[in-house]
């Protein structure tokens, strides 16, 4: 069964954050505050590189910290994907 690009992105981001913070992906909610999850600057750089590779959109690592929640960050990426 095919998933929507939005669902794929949210799952991808949850897994990326979980990998970098040692949290369970299931504990990361759309309203989770990214800096409260323990993401560091290097995590933002690596995660944005993975987003670029996987979804084909250019990312500035600062965007991770410009968007407070997972949902806000994901919606930003979706807008870039649809541009």
C-alpha positions as CSV (number, residue, x, y, z in Angstrom):
1,X,0.0,0.0,0.0
2,X,1.4,3.3,-1.0
3,X,1.8,6.1,1.5
4,X,1.3,9.7,0.8
5,X,4.4,12.0,0.5
6,X,3.3,13.7,3.7
7,X,3.0,10.4,5.7
8,X,6.4,9.3,4.3
9,X,8.0,12.5,5.3
10,X,6.6,12.4,8.9
11,X,7.8,8.8,9.3
12,X,11.2,9.7,7.9
13,X,11.6,12.7,10.2
14,X,10.5,10.7,13.3
15,X,13.0,8.0,12.4
16,X,15.8,10.6,11.8
17,X,15.1,12.3,15.2
18,X,14.8,9.0,17.0
19,X,18.1,7.8,15.6
20,X,19.9,11.0,16.7
21,X,18.3,11.4,20.1
22,X,18.0,7.7,21.1
23,X,14.3,8.1,21.6
24,X,11.6,5.8,20.3
25,X,10.1,7.1,17.1
26,X,6.6,6.4,18.6
27,X,7.4,8.9,21.4
28,X,7.9,11.7,18.9
29,X,4.7,13.5,18.2
30,X,3.8,16.2,15.6
31,X,3.7,18.8,18.3
32,X,7.0,17.8,19.8
33,X,9.3,20.7,20.2
34,X,12.5,19.9,18.3
35,X,15.0,21.5,20.6
36,X,13.3,19.8,23.6
37,X,14.0,16.5,22.0
38,X,17.7,17.1,22.3
39,X,18.7,17.8,18.7
40,X,22.1,19.4,18.4
41,X,23.5,21.5,15.5
42,X,25.3,18.6,14.1
43,X,22.1,16.6,14.1
44,X,20.4,19.3,12.1
45,X,23.2,19.3,9.5
46,X,23.1,15.5,9.2
47,X,19.3,15.3,9.1
48,X,19.0,18.1,6.5
49,X,21.5,16.2,4.4
50,X,19.4,13.0,4.7
51,X,16.2,15.0,3.8
52,X,18.0,16.4,0.7
53,X,19.1,13.0,-0.4
54,X,15.8,11.3,0.2
55,X,13.4,13.9,-0.9
56,X,15.4,15.9,-3.4
57,X,14.9,19.4,-1.8
58,X,17.7,21.8,-0.7
59,X,17.7,22.3,3.0
60,X,19.5,24.8,5.2
61,X,20.2,23.2,8.6
62,X,19.1,26.4,10.3
63,X,15.6,25.5,9.2
64,X,15.4,22.9,11.9
65,X,15.7,25.5,14.6
66,X,13.5,28.1,12.8
67,X,10.6,25.7,13.1
68,X,9.6,25.0,16.7
69,X,7.7,21.7,16.2
70,X,8.0,18.6,14.1
71,X,4.8,19.5,12.4
72,X,6.0,23.0,11.5
73,X,9.3,21.7,10.1
74,X,7.6,19.0,8.1
75,X,5.1,21.5,6.6
76,X,8.1,23.7,5.6
77,X,9.7,20.7,3.8
78,X,6.4,19.8,2.2
79,X,6.1,23.3,0.8
80,X,9.6,23.0,-0.6
81,X,8.7,19.7,-2.2
82,X,5.6,21.1,-3.8
83,X,7.3,24.3,-5.1
